[in-house]
Protein backbone atom coordinates (compact mmCIF):
# COMPACT_ATOMS: atom_id res chain seq x y z
CA UNK A 1 0.00 0.00 0.00
CA UNK A 2 1.27 3.44 -0.91
CA UNK A 3 1.28 5.61 2.21
CA UNK A 4 2.61 8.71 0.46
CA UNK A 5 0.54 11.53 -1.02
CA UNK A 6 0.60 10.02 -4.49
CA UNK A 7 2.66 8.13 -7.00
CA UNK A 8 5.00 10.47 -8.86
CA UNK A 9 4.60 10.86 -12.60
CA UNK A 10 8.22 9.75 -13.39
CA UNK A 11 7.84 6.49 -11.48
CA UNK A 12 4.42 5.91 -13.05
CA UNK A 13 5.92 6.40 -16.54
CA UNK A 14 8.81 4.11 -15.63
CA UNK A 15 6.35 1.47 -14.41
CA UNK A 16 4.46 1.53 -17.73
CA UNK A 17 7.40 2.19 -20.06
CA UNK A 18 7.43 -1.27 -21.66
CA UNK A 19 3.94 -0.68 -22.98
CA UNK A 20 4.94 2.82 -24.00
CA UNK A 21 7.57 1.31 -26.29
CA UNK A 22 4.92 -0.84 -27.98
CA UNK A 23 2.59 2.16 -28.31
CA UNK A 24 5.37 4.22 -29.88
CA UNK A 25 5.95 1.52 -32.49
CA UNK A 26 2.23 1.21 -33.22
CA UNK A 27 1.90 5.00 -33.54
CA UNK A 28 4.87 5.37 -35.88
CA UNK A 29 3.82 2.54 -38.21
CA UNK A 30 1.01 4.33 -40.14
CA UNK A 31 3.10 7.50 -40.51
CA UNK A 32 5.95 5.49 -42.02
CA UNK A 33 3.57 3.63 -44.35
CA UNK A 34 1.89 6.83 -45.54
CA UNK A 35 4.94 9.06 -45.91
CA UNK A 36 7.63 6.60 -47.00
CA UNK A 37 5.79 3.61 -48.48
CA UNK A 38 3.28 5.75 -50.38
CA UNK A 39 0.19 4.14 -48.91
CA UNK A 40 -1.80 7.38 -49.12
CA UNK A 41 -5.18 5.70 -48.81
CA UNK A 42 -4.28 3.92 -45.58
CA UNK A 43 -6.72 5.19 -42.97
CA UNK A 44 -9.39 4.07 -40.52
CA UNK A 45 -12.58 6.18 -40.42
CA UNK A 46 -12.47 8.46 -37.42
CA UNK A 47 -16.05 7.53 -36.49
CA UNK A 48 -15.02 3.87 -36.11
CA UNK A 49 -12.08 4.84 -33.90
CA UNK A 50 -14.30 7.07 -31.74
CA UNK A 51 -16.92 4.33 -31.29
CA UNK A 52 -14.24 1.80 -30.34
CA UNK A 53 -12.69 4.31 -27.92
CA UNK A 54 -16.05 4.87 -26.23
CA UNK A 55 -16.66 1.14 -25.87
CA UNK A 56 -13.15 0.67 -24.50
CA UNK A 57 -13.77 3.39 -21.92
CA UNK A 58 -16.81 1.52 -20.62
CA UNK A 59 -14.96 -1.81 -20.53
CA UNK A 60 -11.92 -0.37 -18.72
CA UNK A 61 -14.12 1.55 -16.29
CA UNK A 62 -16.12 -1.60 -15.48
CA UNK A 63 -12.96 -3.61 -14.82
CA UNK A 64 -11.38 -0.96 -12.61
CA UNK A 65 -14.56 -0.57 -10.57
CA UNK A 66 -14.67 -4.33 -9.98
CA UNK A 67 -10.99 -4.69 -9.13
CA UNK A 68 -11.13 -1.72 -6.76
CA UNK A 69 -14.11 -3.37 -5.05
CA UNK A 70 -11.98 -6.48 -4.48
CA UNK A 71 -9.38 -4.35 -2.71
CA UNK A 72 -12.04 -2.61 -0.62
CA UNK A 73 -13.47 -5.98 0.43
CA UNK A 74 -9.98 -7.18 1.36
CA UNK A 75 -9.54 -4.10 3.55
CA UNK A 76 -12.88 -4.80 5.21
CA UNK A 77 -11.88 -8.41 5.88
CA UNK A 78 -8.66 -7.38 7.58
CA UNK A 79 -10.41 -4.64 9.55
CA UNK A 80 -12.74 -7.35 10.89
CA UNK A 81 -9.76 -9.62 11.64
CA UNK A 82 -8.06 -6.78 13.52
CA UNK A 83 -11.21 -6.12 15.57
CA UNK A 84 -11.65 -9.81 16.40
CA UNK A 85 -7.97 -10.07 17.32
CA UNK A 86 -8.14 -7.18 19.76
CA UNK A 87 -11.27 -8.64 21.31
CA UNK A 88 -9.53 -12.00 21.60
CA UNK A 89 -6.63 -10.37 23.43
CA UNK A 90 -8.99 -8.66 25.86
CA UNK A 91 -11.05 -11.73 26.73
CA UNK A 92 -7.96 -13.90 27.09
CA UNK A 93 -6.60 -11.37 29.56
CA UNK A 94 -9.82 -10.64 31.46
CA UNK A 95 -11.63 -13.96 31.58
CA UNK A 96 -10.65 -15.98 34.67
CA UNK A 97 -7.77 -17.87 33.05
CA UNK A 98 -4.32 -18.36 34.46
CA UNK A 99 -1.56 -16.22 33.01
CA UNK A 100 0.03 -19.16 31.21
CA UNK A 101 -3.24 -20.26 29.63
CA UNK A 102 -4.00 -16.70 28.53
CA UNK A 103 -0.52 -16.35 27.03
CA UNK A 104 -0.78 -19.69 25.21
CA UNK A 105 -4.13 -18.74 23.67
CA UNK A 106 -2.76 -15.35 22.61
CA UNK A 107 0.42 -16.74 21.06
CA UNK A 108 -1.55 -19.41 19.23
CA UNK A 109 -3.70 -16.66 17.78
CA UNK A 110 -0.59 -14.80 16.64
CA UNK A 111 0.52 -18.03 14.97
CA UNK A 112 -2.82 -18.13 13.15
CA UNK A 113 -2.32 -14.56 11.89
CA UNK A 114 1.15 -15.51 10.68
CA UNK A 115 -0.01 -18.67 8.91
CA UNK A 116 -2.89 -16.79 7.29
CA UNK A 117 -0.70 -14.02 5.88
CA UNK A 118 1.78 -16.58 4.53
CA UNK A 119 -1.10 -18.45 2.91
CA UNK A 120 -2.41 -15.26 1.30
CA UNK A 121 1.05 -14.27 0.01
CA UNK A 122 1.58 -17.58 -1.81
CA UNK A 123 1.59 -16.97 -5.59
CA UNK A 124 -1.20 -17.83 -8.02
CA UNK A 125 -0.85 -18.20 -11.83
CA UNK A 126 -3.06 -15.18 -12.58
CA UNK A 127 -1.28 -12.74 -10.27
CA UNK A 128 0.91 -10.00 -11.73
CA UNK A 129 3.39 -9.23 -8.93
CA UNK A 130 6.08 -11.21 -10.76
CA UNK A 131 5.49 -9.56 -14.13
CA UNK A 132 8.43 -7.57 -15.49
CA UNK A 133 7.02 -4.12 -14.63
CA UNK A 134 5.84 -5.00 -11.13
CA UNK A 135 8.91 -7.07 -10.28
CA UNK A 136 11.23 -4.24 -11.30
CA UNK A 137 9.26 -1.67 -9.33
CA UNK A 138 8.97 -4.03 -6.36
CA UNK A 139 12.71 -4.72 -6.20
CA UNK A 140 13.05 -1.80 -3.79
CA UNK A 141 11.33 -3.62 -0.92
CA UNK A 142 11.23 -7.10 0.55
CA UNK A 143 8.13 -9.26 0.85
CA UNK A 144 8.78 -10.82 4.25
CA UNK A 145 6.78 -13.98 3.53
CA UNK A 146 9.08 -14.84 0.60
CA UNK A 147 12.32 -14.59 2.58
CA UNK A 148 11.58 -16.12 6.00
CA UNK A 149 10.16 -19.68 6.14
CA UNK A 150 6.83 -20.09 7.86
CA UNK A 151 8.12 -22.81 10.19
CA UNK A 152 10.71 -20.46 11.65
CA UNK A 153 8.05 -17.83 12.31
CA UNK A 154 5.64 -20.30 13.93
CA UNK A 155 8.39 -21.49 16.26
CA UNK A 156 8.11 -18.14 18.08
CA UNK A 157 4.53 -18.87 19.10
CA UNK A 158 3.97 -22.63 19.36
CA UNK A 159 5.21 -25.47 21.52
CA UNK A 160 7.19 -28.37 20.05
CA UNK A 161 4.11 -30.60 20.25
CA UNK A 162 2.01 -28.09 18.34
CA UNK A 163 4.75 -27.60 15.76
CA UNK A 164 4.84 -31.35 15.20
CA UNK A 165 1.10 -31.39 14.54
CA UNK A 166 1.46 -28.45 12.17
CA UNK A 167 4.28 -30.01 10.16
CA UNK A 168 2.14 -32.06 7.78
CA UNK A 169 -1.08 -30.05 7.97
CA UNK A 170 -2.16 -29.00 4.45
CA UNK A 171 -4.16 -26.03 5.77
CA UNK A 172 -2.04 -24.58 8.57
CA UNK A 173 -4.27 -21.62 9.40
CA UNK A 174 -7.28 -23.90 9.79
CA UNK A 175 -5.23 -26.32 11.91
CA UNK A 176 -4.32 -23.49 14.28
CA UNK A 177 -7.97 -22.57 14.76
CA UNK A 178 -8.60 -26.26 15.43
CA UNK A 179 -5.88 -26.23 18.09
CA UNK A 180 -7.50 -23.18 19.67
CA UNK A 181 -10.86 -24.94 19.78
CA UNK A 182 -9.29 -28.05 21.33
CA UNK A 183 -7.56 -25.91 23.97
CA UNK A 184 -10.84 -24.18 24.85
CA UNK A 185 -12.62 -27.53 25.11
CA UNK A 186 -9.91 -28.81 27.47
CA UNK A 187 -10.22 -25.69 29.65
CA UNK A 188 -13.99 -26.09 29.77
CA UNK A 189 -13.77 -29.81 30.54
CA UNK A 190 -11.36 -29.07 33.39
CA UNK A 191 -13.81 -26.36 34.59
CA UNK A 192 -11.22 -23.61 34.27
CA UNK A 193 -13.71 -21.50 32.31
CA UNK A 194 -17.49 -21.33 32.66
CA UNK A 195 -19.89 -22.17 29.86
CA UNK A 196 -20.61 -18.50 29.05
CA UNK A 197 -16.93 -17.72 28.55
CA UNK A 198 -16.40 -20.90 26.55
CA UNK A 199 -19.31 -20.00 24.26
CA UNK A 200 -18.06 -16.45 23.75
CA UNK A 201 -14.54 -17.57 22.87
CA UNK A 202 -15.86 -20.18 20.44
CA UNK A 203 -17.98 -17.50 18.78
CA UNK A 204 -14.85 -15.41 18.35
CA UNK A 205 -13.08 -18.35 16.72
CA UNK A 206 -16.04 -18.71 14.35
CA UNK A 207 -15.74 -15.02 13.45
CA UNK A 208 -12.07 -15.51 12.62
CA UNK A 209 -12.90 -18.58 10.53
CA UNK A 210 -15.53 -16.59 8.62
CA UNK A 211 -13.04 -13.81 7.84
CA UNK A 212 -10.38 -16.33 6.84
CA UNK A 213 -12.82 -17.86 4.36
CA UNK A 214 -13.63 -14.43 2.92
CA UNK A 215 -9.92 -13.69 2.46
CA UNK A 216 -9.40 -17.09 0.83
CA UNK A 217 -12.24 -16.41 -1.61
CA UNK A 218 -10.59 -13.17 -2.74
CA UNK A 219 -7.24 -14.92 -3.02
CA UNK A 220 -8.36 -18.05 -4.84
CA UNK A 221 -10.98 -16.62 -7.20
CA UNK A 222 -9.51 -14.02 -9.56
CA UNK A 223 -11.26 -11.32 -11.54
CA UNK A 224 -13.19 -13.43 -14.12
CA UNK A 225 -10.87 -14.40 -16.94
CA UNK A 226 -13.59 -13.96 -19.59
CA UNK A 227 -13.87 -10.28 -18.68
CA UNK A 228 -10.10 -9.87 -18.41
CA UNK A 229 -9.49 -11.07 -21.98
CA UNK A 230 -12.26 -8.87 -23.39
CA UNK A 231 -10.71 -5.88 -21.63
CA UNK A 232 -7.26 -6.65 -23.07
CA UNK A 233 -8.61 -7.14 -26.61
CA UNK A 234 -10.54 -3.87 -26.54
CA UNK A 235 -7.66 -1.79 -25.14
CA UNK A 236 -5.06 -3.06 -27.59
CA UNK A 237 -7.43 -2.97 -30.56
CA UNK A 238 -8.06 0.69 -29.81
CA UNK A 239 -4.32 1.34 -29.35
CA UNK A 240 -3.58 -0.31 -32.72
CA UNK A 241 -6.33 1.46 -34.73
CA UNK A 242 -6.08 4.94 -33.20
CA UNK A 243 -2.81 5.88 -35.03
CA UNK A 244 -4.39 5.04 -38.41
CA UNK A 245 -7.28 7.39 -37.68
CA UNK A 246 -5.10 10.20 -36.32
CA UNK A 247 -2.53 9.95 -39.11
CA UNK A 248 -5.22 10.49 -41.75
CA UNK A 249 -6.66 13.41 -39.78
CA UNK A 250 -3.29 15.14 -39.38
CA UNK A 251 -2.39 14.50 -43.03
CA UNK A 252 -5.63 16.21 -44.13
CA UNK A 253 -4.88 19.11 -41.76
CA UNK A 254 -1.44 19.78 -43.23
CA UNK A 255 -2.85 22.47 -45.57
CA UNK A 256 -4.10 24.41 -42.55
CA UNK A 257 -0.50 24.93 -41.38
CA UNK A 258 1.33 26.39 -44.39
CA UNK A 259 4.30 27.42 -42.27
CA UNK A 260 5.01 23.80 -41.34
CA UNK A 261 6.22 21.02 -43.65
CA UNK A 262 3.41 18.50 -44.35
CA UNK A 263 5.57 15.65 -43.03
CA UNK A 264 6.01 17.42 -39.69
CA UNK A 265 2.26 17.96 -39.37
CA UNK A 266 1.60 14.29 -40.12
CA UNK A 267 4.25 13.21 -37.61
CA UNK A 268 2.33 15.03 -34.88
CA UNK A 269 -0.01 12.04 -34.97
CA UNK A 270 2.69 9.98 -33.23
CA UNK A 271 2.85 11.81 -29.86
CA UNK A 272 -0.91 12.31 -29.77
CA UNK A 273 -1.54 8.62 -30.50
CA UNK A 274 0.95 7.57 -27.84
CA UNK A 275 -0.55 9.91 -25.24
CA UNK A 276 -4.17 8.91 -25.83
CA UNK A 277 -3.41 5.19 -26.05
CA UNK A 278 -1.20 5.36 -22.97
CA UNK A 279 -4.07 6.72 -20.90
CA UNK A 280 -6.14 3.63 -21.72
CA UNK A 281 -3.29 1.15 -21.38
CA UNK A 282 -2.05 2.67 -18.11
CA UNK A 283 -5.55 2.61 -16.62
CA UNK A 284 -5.82 -1.04 -17.62
CA UNK A 285 -2.48 -1.78 -15.94
CA UNK A 286 -3.63 0.00 -12.78
CA UNK A 287 -6.74 -2.19 -12.68
CA UNK A 288 -4.64 -5.29 -13.25
CA UNK A 289 -2.35 -4.39 -10.34
CA UNK A 290 -5.35 -3.79 -8.05
CA UNK A 291 -7.32 -6.98 -8.63
CA UNK A 292 -5.19 -9.24 -6.36
CA UNK A 293 -4.81 -7.42 -3.02
CA UNK A 294 -2.69 -10.09 -1.28
CA UNK A 295 0.02 -10.83 -3.88
CA UNK A 296 2.84 -8.72 -2.42
CA UNK A 297 2.67 -5.79 -4.86
CA UNK A 298 2.66 -2.06 -4.27
CA UNK A 299 -1.14 -1.74 -4.09
CA UNK A 300 -1.69 -4.61 -1.65
CA UNK A 301 -3.56 -4.49 1.61
CA UNK A 302 -0.65 -4.27 4.11
CA UNK A 303 -1.35 -7.53 5.91
CA UNK A 304 2.22 -7.95 7.18
CA UNK A 305 2.12 -4.53 8.83
CA UNK A 306 -1.33 -5.23 10.26
CA UNK A 307 -0.23 -8.55 11.76
CA UNK A 308 2.90 -7.08 13.35
CA UNK A 309 0.91 -4.16 14.76
CA UNK A 310 -1.63 -6.58 16.25
CA UNK A 311 1.18 -8.65 17.73
CA UNK A 312 2.55 -5.58 19.50
CA UNK A 313 -0.90 -4.74 20.84
CA UNK A 314 -1.57 -8.27 22.14
CA UNK A 315 1.86 -8.54 23.73
CA UNK A 316 1.28 -5.18 25.40
CA UNK A 317 -2.01 -6.51 26.83
CA UNK A 318 -0.02 -9.40 28.30
CA UNK A 319 2.38 -6.91 29.87
CA UNK A 320 5.37 -7.95 27.75
CA UNK A 321 8.19 -5.54 26.88
CA UNK A 322 10.09 -4.48 24.86
CA UNK A 323 7.89 -4.77 21.82
CA UNK A 324 9.29 -5.54 18.35
CA UNK A 325 9.79 -2.57 16.03
CA UNK A 326 7.37 -2.18 13.14
CA UNK A 327 8.77 -2.07 9.58
CA UNK A 328 9.04 1.33 7.96
CA UNK A 329 7.76 2.20 4.46
CA UNK A 330 10.20 1.81 1.58
CA UNK A 331 9.58 4.30 -1.26
CA UNK A 332 6.28 5.06 0.51
CA UNK A 333 5.23 1.39 0.16
CA UNK A 334 4.30 -0.68 3.19
CA UNK A 335 3.30 -4.33 3.02
C-alpha positions in Angstrom: 0.0 0.0 0.0 1.3 3.4 -0.9 1.3 5.6 2.2 2.6 8.7 0.5 0.5 11.5 -1.0 0.6 10.0 -4.5 2.7 8.1 -7.0 5.0 10.5 -8.9 4.6 10.9 -12.6 8.2 9.7 -13.4 7.8 6.5 -11.5 4.4 5.9 -13.1 5.9 6.4 -16.5 8.8 4.1 -15.6 6.3 1.5 -14.4 4.5 1.5 -17.7 7.4 2.2 -20.1 7.4 -1.3 -21.7 3.9 -0.7 -23.0 4.9 2.8 -24.0 7.6 1.3 -26.3 4.9 -0.8 -28.0 2.6 2.2 -28.3 5.4 4.2 -29.9 6.0 1.5 -32.5 2.2 1.2 -33.2 1.9 5.0 -33.5 4.9 5.4 -35.9 3.8 2.5 -38.2 1.0 4.3 -40.1 3.1 7.5 -40.5 5.9 5.5 -42.0 3.6 3.6 -44.3 1.9 6.8 -45.5 4.9 9.1 -45.9 7.6 6.6 -47.0 5.8 3.6 -48.5 3.3 5.8 -50.4 0.2 4.1 -48.9 -1.8 7.4 -49.1 -5.2 5.7 -48.8 -4.3 3.9 -45.6 -6.7 5.2 -43.0 -9.4 4.1 -40.5 -12.6 6.2 -40.4 -12.5 8.5 -37.4 -16.1 7.5 -36.5 -15.0 3.9 -36.1 -12.1 4.8 -33.9 -14.3 7.1 -31.7 -16.9 4.3 -31.3 -14.2 1.8 -30.3 -12.7 4.3 -27.9 -16.1 4.9 -26.2 -16.7 1.1 -25.9 -13.1 0.7 -24.5 -13.8 3.4 -21.9 -16.8 1.5 -20.6 -15.0 -1.8 -20.5 -11.9 -0.4 -18.7 -14.1 1.5 -16.3 -16.1 -1.6 -15.5 -13.0 -3.6 -14.8 -11.4 -1.0 -12.6 -14.6 -0.6 -10.6 -14.7 -4.3 -10.0 -11.0 -4.7 -9.1 -11.1 -1.7 -6.8 -14.1 -3.4 -5.0 -12.0 -6.5 -4.5 -9.4 -4.3 -2.7 -12.0 -2.6 -0.6 -13.5 -6.0 0.4 -10.0 -7.2 1.4 -9.5 -4.1 3.5 -12.9 -4.8 5.2 -11.9 -8.4 5.9 -8.7 -7.4 7.6 -10.4 -4.6 9.6 -12.7 -7.4 10.9 -9.8 -9.6 11.6 -8.1 -6.8 13.5 -11.2 -6.1 15.6 -11.6 -9.8 16.4 -8.0 -10.1 17.3 -8.1 -7.2 19.8 -11.3 -8.6 21.3 -9.5 -12.0 21.6 -6.6 -10.4 23.4 -9.0 -8.7 25.9 -11.1 -11.7 26.7 -8.0 -13.9 27.1 -6.6 -11.4 29.6 -9.8 -10.6 31.5 -11.6 -14.0 31.6 -10.6 -16.0 34.7 -7.8 -17.9 33.1 -4.3 -18.4 34.5 -1.6 -16.2 33.0 0.0 -19.2 31.2 -3.2 -20.3 29.6 -4.0 -16.7 28.5 -0.5 -16.4 27.0 -0.8 -19.7 25.2 -4.1 -18.7 23.7 -2.8 -15.4 22.6 0.4 -16.7 21.1 -1.6 -19.4 19.2 -3.7 -16.7 17.8 -0.6 -14.8 16.6 0.5 -18.0 15.0 -2.8 -18.1 13.1 -2.3 -14.6 11.9 1.1 -15.5 10.7 0.0 -18.7 8.9 -2.9 -16.8 7.3 -0.7 -14.0 5.9 1.8 -16.6 4.5 -1.1 -18.4 2.9 -2.4 -15.3 1.3 1.0 -14.3 0.0 1.6 -17.6 -1.8 1.6 -17.0 -5.6 -1.2 -17.8 -8.0 -0.8 -18.2 -11.8 -3.1 -15.2 -12.6 -1.3 -12.7 -10.3 0.9 -10.0 -11.7 3.4 -9.2 -8.9 6.1 -11.2 -10.8 5.5 -9.6 -14.1 8.4 -7.6 -15.5 7.0 -4.1 -14.6 5.8 -5.0 -11.1 8.9 -7.1 -10.3 11.2 -4.2 -11.3 9.3 -1.7 -9.3 9.0 -4.0 -6.4 12.7 -4.7 -6.2 13.1 -1.8 -3.8 11.3 -3.6 -0.9 11.2 -7.1 0.6 8.1 -9.3 0.8 8.8 -10.8 4.2 6.8 -14.0 3.5 9.1 -14.8 0.6 12.3 -14.6 2.6 11.6 -16.1 6.0 10.2 -19.7 6.1 6.8 -20.1 7.9 8.1 -22.8 10.2 10.7 -20.5 11.7 8.0 -17.8 12.3 5.6 -20.3 13.9 8.4 -21.5 16.3 8.1 -18.1 18.1 4.5 -18.9 19.1 4.0 -22.6 19.4 5.2 -25.5 21.5 7.2 -28.4 20.0 4.1 -30.6 20.2 2.0 -28.1 18.3 4.7 -27.6 15.8 4.8 -31.4 15.2 1.1 -31.4 14.5 1.5 -28.4 12.2 4.3 -30.0 10.2 2.1 -32.1 7.8 -1.1 -30.1 8.0 -2.2 -29.0 4.4 -4.2 -26.0 5.8 -2.0 -24.6 8.6 -4.3 -21.6 9.4 -7.3 -23.9 9.8 -5.2 -26.3 11.9 -4.3 -23.5 14.3 -8.0 -22.6 14.8 -8.6 -26.3 15.4 -5.9 -26.2 18.1 -7.5 -23.2 19.7 -10.9 -24.9 19.8 -9.3 -28.0 21.3 -7.6 -25.9 24.0 -10.8 -24.2 24.9 -12.6 -27.5 25.1 -9.9 -28.8 27.5 -10.2 -25.7 29.6 -14.0 -26.1 29.8 -13.8 -29.8 30.5 -11.4 -29.1 33.4 -13.8 -26.4 34.6 -11.2 -23.6 34.3 -13.7 -21.5 32.3 -17.5 -21.3 32.7 -19.9 -22.2 29.9 -20.6 -18.5 29.1 -16.9 -17.7 28.5 -16.4 -20.9 26.5 -19.3 -20.0 24.3 -18.1 -16.4 23.8 -14.5 -17.6 22.9 -15.9 -20.2 20.4 -18.0 -17.5 18.8 -14.8 -15.4 18.3 -13.1 -18.3 16.7 -16.0 -18.7 14.4 -15.7 -15.0 13.4 -12.1 -15.5 12.6 -12.9 -18.6 10.5 -15.5 -16.6 8.6 -13.0 -13.8 7.8 -10.4 -16.3 6.8 -12.8 -17.9 4.4 -13.6 -14.4 2.9 -9.9 -13.7 2.5 -9.4 -17.1 0.8 -12.2 -16.4 -1.6 -10.6 -13.2 -2.7 -7.2 -14.9 -3.0 -8.4 -18.0 -4.8 -11.0 -16.6 -7.2 -9.5 -14.0 -9.6 -11.3 -11.3 -11.5 -13.2 -13.4 -14.1 -10.9 -14.4 -16.9 -13.6 -14.0 -19.6 -13.9 -10.3 -18.7 -10.1 -9.9 -18.4 -9.5 -11.1 -22.0 -12.3 -8.9 -23.4 -10.7 -5.9 -21.6 -7.3 -6.7 -23.1 -8.6 -7.1 -26.6 -10.5 -3.9 -26.5 -7.7 -1.8 -25.1 -5.1 -3.1 -27.6 -7.4 -3.0 -30.6 -8.1 0.7 -29.8 -4.3 1.3 -29.3 -3.6 -0.3 -32.7 -6.3 1.5 -34.7 -6.1 4.9 -33.2 -2.8 5.9 -35.0 -4.4 5.0 -38.4 -7.3 7.4 -37.7 -5.1 10.2 -36.3 -2.5 9.9 -39.1 -5.2 10.5 -41.7 -6.7 13.4 -39.8 -3.3 15.1 -39.4 -2.4 14.5 -43.0 -5.6 16.2 -44.1 -4.9 19.1 -41.8 -1.4 19.8 -43.2 -2.8 22.5 -45.6 -4.1 24.4 -42.5 -0.5 24.9 -41.4 1.3 26.4 -44.4 4.3 27.4 -42.3 5.0 23.8 -41.3 6.2 21.0 -43.7 3.4 18.5 -44.3 5.6 15.7 -43.0 6.0 17.4 -39.7 2.3 18.0 -39.4 1.6 14.3 -40.1 4.3 13.2 -37.6 2.3 15.0 -34.9 0.0 12.0 -35.0 2.7 10.0 -33.2 2.9 11.8 -29.9 -0.9 12.3 -29.8 -1.5 8.6 -30.5 1.0 7.6 -27.8 -0.5 9.9 -25.2 -4.2 8.9 -25.8 -3.4 5.2 -26.0 -1.2 5.4 -23.0 -4.1 6.7 -20.9 -6.1 3.6 -21.7 -3.3 1.1 -21.4 -2.0 2.7 -18.1 -5.5 2.6 -16.6 -5.8 -1.0 -17.6 -2.5 -1.8 -15.9 -3.6 0.0 -12.8 -6.7 -2.2 -12.7 -4.6 -5.3 -13.2 -2.3 -4.4 -10.3 -5.3 -3.8 -8.0 -7.3 -7.0 -8.6 -5.2 -9.2 -6.4 -4.8 -7.4 -3.0 -2.7 -10.1 -1.3 0.0 -10.8 -3.9 2.8 -8.7 -2.4 2.7 -5.8 -4.9 2.7 -2.1 -4.3 -1.1 -1.7 -4.1 -1.7 -4.6 -1.7 -3.6 -4.5 1.6 -0.6 -4.3 4.1 -1.4 -7.5 5.9 2.2 -7.9 7.2 2.1 -4.5 8.8 -1.3 -5.2 10.3 -0.2 -8.6 11.8 2.9 -7.1 13.3 0.9 -4.2 14.8 -1.6 -6.6 16.3 1.2 -8.7 17.7 2.5 -5.6 19.5 -0.9 -4.7 20.8 -1.6 -8.3 22.1 1.9 -8.5 23.7 1.3 -5.2 25.4 -2.0 -6.5 26.8 0.0 -9.4 28.3 2.4 -6.9 29.9 5.4 -7.9 27.8 8.2 -5.5 26.9 10.1 -4.5 24.9 7.9 -4.8 21.8 9.3 -5.5 18.4 9.8 -2.6 16.0 7.4 -2.2 13.1 8.8 -2.1 9.6 9.0 1.3 8.0 7.8 2.2 4.5 10.2 1.8 1.6 9.6 4.3 -1.3 6.3 5.1 0.5 5.2 1.4 0.2 4.3 -0.7 3.2 3.3 -4.3 3.0 
